[in-house]
Amino acid sequence: QRKNPFSNDDRLASKPAHARRGDPAYGRPPEGSQTEQRGKDAHSHVGKEVEELCLIIRSIGEVGEDGHVSVTFGQLFETYVTISNKVVGILLRARKHGLVHFEGEMLWQGKDDDVIITLL
């Protein structure tokens, strides 16, 4: 409608064009929007949960010969699930940021209780 010469709707002409692929603004909410603020708030909240997870691993884990603190997934799950039901998602985020290491793509309660999670 923005290019339609027969359209009398001024609101369409005043809308900014969408960002194209390769543009730094592509896939991001408009600056200063409520959507941008909600995203920042969510990112901050998840960051705090990752920090809390690392503190819990440090407090319940055991220091290994290499100096790193390790805990089994089963032990961590039993401890952390009382704080948050998102333990696996937070573990995946912590691994993405290089804070923890464990084998496998996903951890499942019961099946992966013996998997070692190491705090880096």
Backbone as a chain_set.jsonl record, in Angstrom:
{"seq": "QRKNPFSNDDRLASKPAHARRGDPAYGRPPEGSQTEQRGKDAHSHVGKEVEELCLIIRSIGEVGEDGHVSVTFGQLFETYVTISNKVVGILLRARKHGLVHFEGEMLWQGKDDDVIITLL", "coords": {"N": [[0.822, -1.202, 0.0], [2.111, 1.129, 0.503], [3.293, 1.967, -1.828], [1.22, 2.345, -3.481], [-0.356, 4.418, -5.689], [-2.979, 5.18, -5.546], [-3.827, 5.118, -3.003], [-5.056, 6.759, -0.144], [-4.211, 6.792, 2.405], [-2.371, 8.222, 4.808], [-0.972, 7.228, 6.958], [0.371, 4.923, 6.184], [2.374, 5.818, 4.484], [4.035, 7.141, 6.219], [5.226, 5.224, 7.758], [8.245, 3.603, 8.728], [10.523, 1.918, 6.519], [10.999, -1.638, 6.434], [13.833, -3.299, 7.834], [16.427, -4.784, 5.916], [17.914, -8.016, 5.157], [21.205, -8.456, 6.397], [21.436, -5.859, 7.202], [22.289, -4.098, 10.156], [20.137, -3.618, 11.889], [18.347, -5.548, 11.301], [16.021, -7.991, 12.258], [15.795, -7.104, 14.833], [14.121, -5.386, 17.499], [12.569, -2.11, 17.241], [14.585, 0.654, 18.291], [14.341, 1.806, 21.608], [11.781, 0.892, 21.973], [9.017, -0.821, 23.637], [9.198, -3.527, 23.266], [11.927, -3.905, 22.85], [12.833, -3.204, 25.406], [11.618, -5.204, 26.993], [13.001, -7.431, 26.034], [15.618, -6.829, 26.878], [15.213, -6.872, 29.646], [14.5, -9.578, 30.01], [16.862, -10.834, 29.192], [18.609, -9.949, 31.176], [17.416, -11.134, 33.428], [17.742, -13.89, 32.89], [20.502, -13.989, 32.884], [21.028, -13.528, 35.589], [19.935, -15.87, 36.661], [21.676, -17.774, 35.584], [24.059, -17.053, 36.881], [23.284, -17.65, 39.518], [22.926, -20.414, 39.3], [25.579, -21.223, 38.824], [26.723, -20.515, 41.287], [25.397, -22.304, 42.968], [26.324, -24.757, 41.96], [28.998, -24.475, 42.675], [28.719, -24.478, 45.452], [27.602, -27.006, 46.132], [29.109, -28.831, 44.774], [32.1, -30.818, 44.175], [35.589, -30.28, 44.422], [37.755, -31.136, 41.873], [40.734, -32.982, 40.78], [41.804, -31.377, 38.824], [41.178, -28.883, 39.676], [38.739, -27.819, 39.066], [35.277, -27.415, 39.874], [32.894, -29.958, 40.233], [29.752, -31.62, 39.677], [27.131, -34.057, 39.808], [24.472, -34.422, 37.409], [22.066, -35.376, 38.471], [22.279, -34.79, 41.232], [22.507, -31.99, 41.112], [20.062, -31.384, 39.87], [18.165, -32.206, 41.801], [18.744, -30.389, 43.838], [18.525, -27.828, 42.613], [15.992, -27.734, 41.431], [14.147, -27.015, 43.324], [14.462, -24.331, 43.41], [14.163, -23.35, 40.802], [12.291, -24.416, 37.971], [13.503, -24.563, 35.571], [15.978, -25.755, 35.147], [17.446, -27.276, 33.2], [17.334, -25.7, 30.871], [18.668, -23.405, 31.785], [21.149, -24.512, 32.315], [21.94, -25.151, 29.687], [22.16, -22.573, 28.612], [24.214, -21.578, 30.252], [26.279, -23.243, 29.4], [26.513, -22.413, 26.769], [27.609, -19.911, 27.146], [30.086, -20.622, 28.019], [30.508, -21.286, 30.697], [29.981, -23.658, 32.018], [30.546, -27.227, 31.579], [29.416, -30.175, 30.007], [28.723, -33.496, 28.862], [26.923, -34.381, 25.907], [23.901, -33.324, 24.186], [21.468, -32.655, 25.392], [20.052, -32.863, 28.662], [18.414, -35.32, 30.587], [16.152, -35.931, 33.183], [16.659, -38.609, 35.419], [17.549, -40.445, 33.291], [20.013, -39.203, 32.689], [21.221, -38.77, 35.147], [23.769, -39.382, 36.153], [25.57, -37.908, 34.697], [28.373, -35.817, 34.541], [28.711, -32.494, 35.509], [30.708, -29.781, 34.962], [32.047, -26.952, 36.435], [33.348, -24.228, 34.852]], "CA": [[0.0, 0.0, 0.0], [2.973, 2.3, 0.569], [3.627, 2.381, -3.192], [-0.013, 2.452, -4.239], [-0.652, 5.835, -5.933], [-4.399, 5.438, -5.342], [-4.111, 5.047, -1.573], [-5.094, 8.055, 0.536], [-3.869, 6.557, 3.81], [-1.08, 8.849, 5.121], [-0.254, 6.447, 7.972], [1.241, 3.96, 5.514], [3.523, 6.528, 3.913], [4.93, 7.607, 7.276], [5.872, 4.083, 8.415], [9.595, 3.344, 8.217], [10.681, 0.68, 5.767], [11.582, -2.735, 7.205], [15.249, -3.552, 7.602], [16.721, -5.905, 5.024], [18.981, -8.919, 5.614], [22.525, -7.843, 6.325], [21.359, -4.596, 7.919], [22.451, -4.341, 11.599], [18.851, -3.527, 12.585], [17.503, -6.655, 10.856], [15.681, -8.963, 13.293], [15.829, -6.465, 16.143], [13.001, -4.459, 17.686], [12.955, -0.701, 17.114], [15.252, 1.217, 19.462], [13.491, 2.543, 22.532], [10.428, 0.321, 22.039], [8.735, -1.689, 24.777], [9.696, -4.847, 22.912], [13.364, -3.893, 23.13], [13.006, -3.192, 26.863], [11.273, -6.535, 27.49], [14.115, -8.306, 25.675], [16.726, -6.517, 27.786], [14.837, -7.368, 30.977], [14.573, -11.042, 29.982], [18.28, -11.18, 29.129], [19.144, -9.687, 32.512], [16.866, -12.147, 34.33], [18.396, -15.167, 32.593], [21.88, -13.843, 33.349], [21.024, -13.717, 37.046], [19.697, -17.292, 36.928], [22.916, -18.481, 35.258], [24.963, -16.781, 38.002], [22.797, -18.404, 40.668], [23.234, -21.819, 39.027], [27.019, -21.409, 39.035], [26.952, -20.461, 42.741], [24.898, -23.556, 43.542], [27.276, -25.797, 41.584], [30.182, -24.262, 43.508], [28.439, -24.798, 46.857], [27.302, -28.427, 46.366], [30.03, -29.674, 44.021], [33.382, -31.207, 44.754], [36.736, -29.837, 43.641], [38.482, -32.268, 41.311], [42.184, -32.875, 40.693], [42.133, -30.274, 37.919], [40.81, -27.616, 40.314], [37.375, -27.439, 38.685], [34.199, -27.954, 40.703], [31.995, -30.812, 39.45], [28.584, -32.18, 40.355], [26.331, -34.856, 38.876], [23.224, -33.783, 37.024], [21.027, -35.787, 39.414], [22.427, -34.015, 42.472], [22.17, -30.6, 40.795], [18.631, -31.3, 39.592], [17.432, -32.287, 43.074], [18.977, -29.157, 44.596], [18.117, -26.618, 41.907], [14.583, -27.755, 41.025], [13.367, -26.307, 44.346], [14.622, -22.903, 43.134], [13.604, -23.057, 39.479], [11.999, -25.608, 37.179], [14.148, -24.391, 34.271], [17.383, -26.102, 35.358], [18.09, -27.731, 31.969], [17.486, -24.529, 29.999], [19.7, -22.534, 32.342], [22.414, -25.223, 32.067], [22.281, -24.974, 28.272], [22.6, -21.18, 28.455], [25.522, -21.467, 30.903], [27.263, -23.892, 28.522], [26.668, -21.541, 25.601], [28.488, -18.81, 27.553], [31.372, -21.167, 28.422], [30.63, -21.326, 32.152], [29.939, -25.062, 32.454], [30.75, -28.221, 30.529], [28.871, -31.513, 30.209], [28.615, -34.267, 27.627], [25.578, -34.544, 25.359], [23.165, -32.142, 23.742], [20.372, -32.366, 26.316], [20.075, -33.704, 29.856], [17.089, -35.778, 30.962], [16.071, -36.414, 34.559], [16.622, -40.061, 35.493], [18.454, -41.042, 32.309], [21.326, -38.551, 32.708], [21.554, -38.373, 36.513], [25.186, -39.596, 36.438], [26.399, -37.042, 33.857], [29.147, -34.86, 35.334], [28.662, -31.095, 35.081], [31.901, -29.149, 35.492], [32.042, -25.481, 36.44], [34.584, -23.715, 34.273]], "C": [[0.86, 1.257, 0.0], [3.266, 2.842, -0.842], [2.389, 2.58, -4.06], [-0.361, 3.931, -4.449], [-2.12, 6.18, -5.667], [-4.796, 5.41, -3.874], [-4.059, 6.44, -0.962], [-4.682, 7.944, 2.004], [-2.463, 7.092, 4.093], [-0.282, 8.044, 6.146], [0.727, 5.481, 7.321], [2.501, 4.629, 4.97], [4.51, 6.936, 4.998], [5.629, 6.47, 8.004], [7.275, 3.891, 7.862], [9.649, 2.011, 7.483], [11.33, -0.375, 6.674], [13.053, -2.884, 6.856], [15.416, -4.79, 6.721], [17.806, -6.776, 5.637], [20.33, -8.247, 5.427], [22.583, -6.503, 7.029], [21.499, -4.883, 9.418], [21.136, -4.307, 12.388], [17.921, -4.686, 12.232], [17.276, -7.637, 12.007], [15.708, -8.394, 14.699], [14.631, -5.521, 16.276], [13.48, -3.02, 17.54], [13.56, -0.18, 18.42], [14.278, 2.025, 20.301], [12.09, 1.971, 22.677], [10.264, -0.53, 23.297], [9.242, -3.103, 24.51], [11.188, -4.944, 23.2], [13.613, -3.95, 24.637], [12.683, -4.553, 27.471], [12.396, -7.528, 27.197], [15.313, -8.09, 26.587], [16.444, -7.038, 29.19], [14.953, -8.887, 31.052], [16.029, -11.498, 29.971], [18.938, -11.002, 30.499], [18.691, -10.758, 33.502], [17.551, -13.493, 34.132], [19.853, -15.121, 33.058], [21.994, -14.049, 34.854], [20.8, -15.188, 37.405], [20.94, -18.125, 36.625], [23.931, -18.281, 36.383], [24.576, -17.6, 39.225], [23.102, -19.894, 40.506], [24.71, -22.104, 39.286], [27.359, -21.381, 40.526], [26.503, -21.759, 43.41], [25.841, -24.705, 43.203], [28.522, -25.694, 42.463], [29.934, -24.714, 44.949], [28.203, -26.289, 47.094], [28.284, -29.361, 45.69], [31.297, -29.983, 44.788], [34.498, -30.759, 43.828], [37.52, -31.058, 43.183], [39.979, -32.017, 41.298], [42.622, -31.713, 39.809], [41.767, -28.906, 38.489], [39.415, -27.128, 39.974], [36.363, -28.111, 39.608], [33.243, -28.736, 39.807], [30.875, -31.344, 40.328], [27.841, -33.046, 39.34], [25.033, -34.123, 38.574], [22.108, -34.124, 38.006], [21.069, -34.979, 40.693], [22.048, -32.548, 42.231], [20.677, -30.441, 40.574], [17.834, -31.292, 40.886], [17.577, -31.005, 43.883], [18.327, -27.959, 43.918], [16.635, -26.586, 41.567], [13.693, -27.079, 42.075], [13.441, -24.799, 44.14], [13.934, -22.535, 41.827], [13.367, -24.363, 38.725], [12.665, -25.558, 35.809], [15.621, -24.785, 34.309], [18.083, -26.506, 34.065], [18.316, -26.555, 31.015], [18.577, -23.595, 30.479], [21.071, -23.187, 32.166], [22.869, -25.05, 30.616], [22.787, -23.559, 28.006], [23.984, -20.986, 29.067], [26.613, -22.114, 30.039], [27.532, -23.032, 27.296], [27.633, -20.401, 25.902], [29.836, -19.303, 28.087], [31.586, -21.238, 29.923], [30.626, -22.739, 32.715], [30.207, -25.97, 31.257], [30.076, -29.521, 30.954], [28.73, -32.179, 28.855], [27.148, -34.356, 27.195], [24.94, -33.223, 24.992], [22.141, -31.681, 24.769], [20.503, -33.31, 27.498], [18.652, -34.037, 30.26], [17.124, -36.322, 32.383], [15.922, -37.936, 34.55], [17.657, -40.684, 34.579], [19.871, -40.49, 32.444], [21.76, -38.128, 34.107], [23.03, -38.51, 36.849], [26.12, -38.75, 35.572], [27.065, -35.996, 34.74], [29.049, -33.473, 34.697], [29.834, -30.402, 35.769], [31.78, -27.641, 35.355], [33.375, -25.001, 35.927], [34.847, -22.338, 34.822]], "O": [[0.419, 2.319, -0.439], [3.463, 4.044, -1.016], [2.496, 2.939, -5.233], [-0.636, 4.632, -3.476], [-2.465, 7.358, -5.572], [-5.955, 5.647, -3.533], [-3.135, 7.21, -1.227], [-4.8, 8.911, 2.756], [-1.474, 6.491, 3.671], [0.943, 8.156, 6.204], [1.808, 5.247, 7.86], [3.58, 4.039, 5.006], [5.704, 7.063, 4.726], [6.539, 6.719, 8.795], [7.481, 4.001, 6.653], [8.898, 1.088, 7.8], [12.111, -0.043, 7.566], [13.465, -2.628, 5.725], [14.619, -5.726, 6.793], [18.534, -6.337, 6.527], [20.568, -7.56, 4.434], [23.661, -6.052, 7.416], [20.884, -5.828, 9.911], [21.046, -4.915, 13.454], [16.832, -4.8, 12.795], [18.23, -8.065, 12.657], [15.648, -9.152, 15.667], [14.182, -4.932, 15.293], [14.669, -2.742, 17.697], [13.105, -0.528, 19.51], [13.496, 2.821, 19.782], [11.285, 2.513, 23.434], [11.244, -0.909, 23.938], [9.669, -3.796, 25.433], [11.658, -5.949, 23.732], [14.506, -4.666, 25.092], [13.392, -5.014, 28.366], [12.704, -8.377, 28.034], [15.951, -9.049, 27.019], [17.333, -7.581, 29.845], [15.447, -9.425, 32.042], [16.387, -12.447, 30.668], [19.74, -11.837, 30.917], [19.482, -11.232, 34.317], [17.901, -14.162, 35.104], [20.373, -16.112, 33.571], [22.943, -14.67, 35.333], [21.408, -15.695, 38.348], [21.226, -19.086, 37.34], [24.593, -19.234, 36.795], [25.436, -18.176, 39.891], [23.492, -20.558, 41.467], [25.05, -23.116, 39.9], [28.204, -22.154, 40.976], [27.168, -22.25, 44.322], [26.129, -25.54, 44.06], [29.039, -26.706, 42.939], [30.826, -25.267, 45.592], [28.566, -26.799, 48.154], [28.304, -30.556, 45.987], [31.531, -29.482, 45.889], [34.378, -30.843, 42.606], [37.901, -31.906, 43.99], [40.445, -30.969, 41.747], [43.687, -31.133, 40.02], [42.019, -27.883, 37.853], [38.952, -26.132, 40.53], [36.572, -29.236, 40.064], [32.83, -28.249, 38.755], [31.022, -31.497, 41.541], [27.917, -32.792, 38.138], [24.556, -33.315, 39.371], [21.293, -33.265, 38.341], [20.034, -34.532, 41.189], [21.354, -31.94, 43.045], [20.083, -29.469, 41.041], [16.931, -30.473, 41.058], [16.629, -30.581, 44.543], [17.653, -27.164, 44.573], [16.069, -25.502, 41.427], [12.599, -26.619, 41.748], [12.586, -24.063, 44.633], [13.214, -21.54, 41.749], [14.155, -25.302, 38.834], [12.416, -26.424, 34.972], [16.431, -24.211, 33.58], [19.228, -26.106, 33.852], [19.386, -26.441, 30.419], [19.331, -23.051, 29.672], [22.053, -22.495, 31.898], [24.051, -24.828, 30.356], [23.743, -23.373, 27.254], [24.833, -20.313, 28.483], [27.729, -21.602, 29.954], [28.672, -22.94, 26.84], [28.386, -19.972, 25.028], [30.644, -18.501, 28.557], [32.728, -21.248, 30.382], [31.204, -22.989, 33.772], [30.112, -25.559, 30.101], [30.154, -29.92, 32.116], [28.629, -31.508, 27.828], [26.248, -34.4, 28.034], [25.374, -32.155, 25.421], [21.962, -30.484, 24.994], [21.004, -34.426, 27.357], [17.783, -33.165, 30.282], [18.022, -37.084, 32.741], [15.148, -38.484, 33.764], [18.555, -41.383, 35.049], [20.835, -41.245, 32.324], [22.581, -37.222, 34.247], [23.512, -37.821, 37.749], [27.34, -38.86, 35.698], [26.417, -35.368, 35.577], [29.276, -33.309, 33.499], [29.95, -30.425, 36.994], [31.451, -27.124, 34.287], [34.419, -25.323, 36.495], [35.845, -21.711, 34.466]]}, "num_chains": 1, "name": "protein.A"}
